[in-house]
Amino acid sequence: MPQVVRCGLTQVRNVIEPPAGGSDKAMIAKVTQAMLEKHLKLVDEAAQKGVQILCFQELFNGPYFCAEQHPCWYDMAEEVPNGPTVKCMQEAAKKHNMVIVVPLYEREQAGVYYNTAAVIDADGTYLGKYRKSHIPQVNPGFWEKFYFRPGNLGYPVFETRFAKVGVYICYDRHFPEGARALGLNGAEVVFNPSATVAGLSEYLWKLEQPAHAAANGYFIGAINRVGTEAPWGIGEFYGSSYFCNPRGEIVAQASRDQEELLVCDLNLEQIQEVRNTWQFYRDRRPETYQELVKL
């Protein structure tokens, strides 16, 4: 019998436009609550469609606030797993017997913040988290180094009820080393929640992650938000979320400009079939790669 897992990705717009020049705590709470409620409805919709593993977009419960440098956005951060958002999604996961990957802004302690994704099992158990490893400061409009420290948890893989899940967040996808580490750690499905705009990376969107999937023989779920976000106007988030298989083929894709819940059945048996053909792990030469880790 095929080992089929039904997975889902959400791509949505921000609900409430924050004011220019910074927000107070009350406004940030209003923004995050609106996005939380919107995603809880998507969880219900995913459950109705039989989704077993669901992943949200990067920093799902608000706008892509890294478009500006303003200390007000530190108020959006919360503890993981002890903050309210993870607790809420634990209840939703348990209610629907669904694994949920929850990307959000983590505060470890005062002055220490990460771009994080929590992984919650189908019984509501918090399994652990991944912290975004590669932090960009590409140009004005992407001030992530102002908000996040580089991840320090390595490349964990989480054994959920339905599959072994890895996470690689947004800018991480440009680095093949972590994608390989996730495969070596046993990932069957790797999710990449993102927030990326047209004119910057769109030409790479359908290139890099299918290449990672083919090089490592696993499935990838690539997620992007949609629309533009005032007041910053850094560009159009171009959606186009997709799943690709271990051959690097895109097998399901969302639209470029519409909010969607993308659902796809992934046959995990295909992983071994592909790896039996392309023995990339067997034929690696790690003893020849030492120069890759020299500073």
N, C-alpha and C positions, 0 to 999 in steps of 0.2 A: 504493500500500500504506500502511495506517495505520502511524504511527510510535509503536508501543506500547512502554512501559517498565513493567516489573513492579516495584513498590516495596513496601517493608515498613516497619512501625513496631512497636516492642516496648513493651509496658506491663507492668511487673513490680513485685513487692514486694521490699523489702529482705530479705536473707537472714538476717543475724546482728544481733541487737539489741545495740547498744553499751551499756555501763553508764552509769548516771546520773552526772552531774557530771564528765564527761570521760573520755577513753580514752588509753592509752599507745600508743606506736608499734607494739608487737606486736599489740594488738587492732585498730588501724586497718588494719594490713597483712592481718590475718585477714578483716576485713570486706570490704576491697576485693578480695581474692583470691577470696572466695566469689562476689561479684557478677560478677567477670570470668569465672569459670568458668561461671556461669549464662548469661551472654550469649554465650559461645563456643558453647554448645549451641544457643542461639537462632540464631546465625549458620549453624550446620550445618542446622538445621531450615529456615531461610529458603532456603538453597541447594537443598535438596531440593524446595522449592516454586517454584524458578525465579526467586527474587527477584534483581533486578539492582542495586537501590539500597536500602540498609537504614539506618534511623536509630534510635538509642537515645534514651531519655528523658534529661532534664537531670541532670547529675551522676550518670551511670548506674552508676558502680562503687562506690556506697555509699548511705547514707541521705541524706535532705535535712538535712544537719548544720547548716544555717543556722537551724535552730529554736532554737539556743542560742548564746550567746557564750562560746566556750572556745577558747583558743589551741591546744589539742591537734589541732584539725582542720586546721591549717596543714600538718601532717605528711601529709595526704592529697594535697597538691598535688604536681605533677611537671612537668618540662619538657615542652613541646610544640614540636617533634615528637620530641625526643630521649629522652623518658621511656619506661618499660617498657610502658605501656598502649598507646600509639600503635604502638610497635614490634610488639607482639603482634597488634594489629588489622591492621597492614600485612601480616603473614603470612597472616592469615585472609582478607583481601581478595584477595590473590594466589592463594591456594589455591582460592577459590570463584569467581574472576572476578567479584567483587562490589564495588560502591562502598559504603563504610561511612562514615557520619557519626557521630563519636565525641565526645559532650559530656562534658567532664571538668574538673577543677580544675587550673588552670595556675599554676605558679610561674615567673615570668620571671627573677626574681632575689630575693635576700633582701628581704623586705618588700614585694614587688610581686607581686600575685596577680590572676588573672582567672577569670571563668566563661567557658569556652571550648568551642568545638566544632572538632575537627580533621576535615578531609575527605580521605579516602583513596580513590584511584582503583582501578579493578578489577584493575590489575596490581601493586597494592601501593604505588604512588607516593603520597607525601604531597603533596597539592596546595596546602595552606594551611589557615588557621584563621580563624574568626570569633570575636570577643570580645564578649560580651553588652554592649550599649550602655547600657541603662537599668537601673540598680541600685536596687531598692526597699528601703525600710525602712518597711513598711506598718504593722506593729504588732509587739509581742513575739511571737516565733515566726517572724519573717521578718527576720533580722538580716543581710541580705546586704551592707550597707554596712560591716559589721565584717570581711568576708572578701574582697570584690572591689573592684577599681577599675573605673570605667566603661571600656568598650572604646574602643580608639584606632585600630582598623584600618578604620574605615568599614564599608561594606556590600558586601564582595566577593562575586563570583559565580564558581563554579568549573566549568570545562568538563570534565566527567567523560566517560568512555567512552559513557555512555548518555543524559545530559541535562545541561543547565546548571543547577547546583544552588546555591541560596542558603540561608543559615541565619539564623534570628531566634529568640533564646532567651527563652522564658517571658515575663517581664514586658515584654519588647520588644513583644509582640503588641498592647499597648494603645496603641501609638504608630504612626499611619499613615504618618509621614514616612519611616521606615526601610523599611517595606513597599513604598512607592513607589520608593525608591532602589534596592531589589533588582530591581524590575521594569525600571527604566530601565537598570540594569546588565546586563540580559539574562537574568534568572532564568526558568527554565521550571518548576521545582519548588522550592518554599520549604518547608523543614522548621522546625518550631517545637517543639523539645524543652522540656518543662515539668515543673514540680512544683507543683501548685496544688490547694487543698483546698475542699471543699464549704463553703458559707456565705460564701465570700469572693468568688469569681469565677465560680461555675458558671453563673450566668445570662448571663454574657458569653461563655462558652466557644463556643457555637454561633452567636454573633452577629458578633464582631469579625473572626475569620479568614476566614469566608466573604465578609465585606464586603471584606477586603483582596484576596481572590482575584478577586472581581468587578471591583473598582476597577482592578486591575492586569492582569487577563487571564492568570493563571498558576495552576498547581496548588499546593495547600498540604497538607502532612502535619503534623497537629497531634498531639503526643504528650503523655500525662500518665501518671504512675505510679498505682498502686492501693494501697488498704489504709491502715492507720494505722501510725505509726512510733513505738514506744516508744524511750526513756523520755519523749519530749517531749509527745506527745499534742496536737499543734496542730490536728488535724482529720483527716478522711478524704480521702485522695487519690482522686478520683472517676473515674479512668480516662477512658473515653469518647473515646479517641483516634480520629481520623478523617482521611479524605482528602476534600478538596473540589475541584471542578473550576473552570475559569476563569469559569463562570457563577455561582459562589458556591453551588453545590449540593453537599451532602454525599453522596458516592457510596459510601462504605464507612465503617462505624463499629464500634469494639470495644465491649465491655460496660462497665458502670460499675464492676464490682467484681472482675473476674476477670483473671488474668494471660493475656496473649494476644500472638500475633504476627499483626498485621493486614496482609493482603496485598491489593493492588489494582493492576489494570492501568490505566495512564494513557496515553491517546492524545494525544501532544504536538501532533498536527495540530489539535486542538481549540483550542489557544491562538490560532493565526492566524485560525481561523474566528470566534472570539468577538471578536477585536480588529478584524476586518473589519466586524463589525456595530456594536460599541460602540467608537468611535474616541476613547477617553479620552486616549490619549497624543497623538494628533494635535491634539486640541482643548484641550490644556492652555494655560494662560496664565501661565507662570513669571514673566514680568515683573511680574505683579500680586501675587506672593506674597512680596515682600521683607519685609513685616512679620512673617512667620512666623519669620524668623531673627534678629530684633532681640532683644537681651538685655533 
